[in-house]
Amino acid sequence: STRNLTAAAMLDANTVVICGGRDKKLNILPSCEAFDLATLAFSEFPDLMEPRFAHAVVHYQGTLIVIGGFDNKKSCEQYDTLNNKWISFTPLIEGRRYFGATVIEDKIFVAGYVDSVELFDGTAWSVLAKAPRQRRHGLTVALDGKLVVLGGELGLHHGEGSRKAVAMGGGDGRMLSHRGGPGGMLRTGDDGGVRGHPLFPVD
């Protein structure tokens, strides 16, 4: 079905699951779909427990975790692979939407919308660090064991776009540094490595 502001992740090597979002009439959707990479076909997938959009989903410990969403949800859901349904998962400390999530070393990291970065260690969420500024719609990725947040809009409302990259690293969750430039993409240096370790200029 047609949807936007959705989220997707790989359930296994052949299956992408698309969760929630909004339809053309701006209805918030609980529905999910599975896309088979071998057959290039969509199929039905169990509905979420609650409709959500502007959320995130990650593959974690063999299943999927759906996190947050509009309007600043703290709630999370886990796909129960044995019973083919969604069940409740440990809620966030701070509700958020238009944010990013990624998994590093069997831990879930979420960053964006509010200025905190949260970490799920397999048992509970904790606040890992504070970002230099609030941003939303940023791209959150794992790179060399570090959490990197790229671009997005600064603040909570439509306005100034960011060309900056923020990097976090180390088990102590320190914010390493914060720089930017006139590009919007990471680029490698002459030696083939990412320039500006541990923060990556985007010029």
Disulfide bonds with the S-S distance in Angstrom:
none
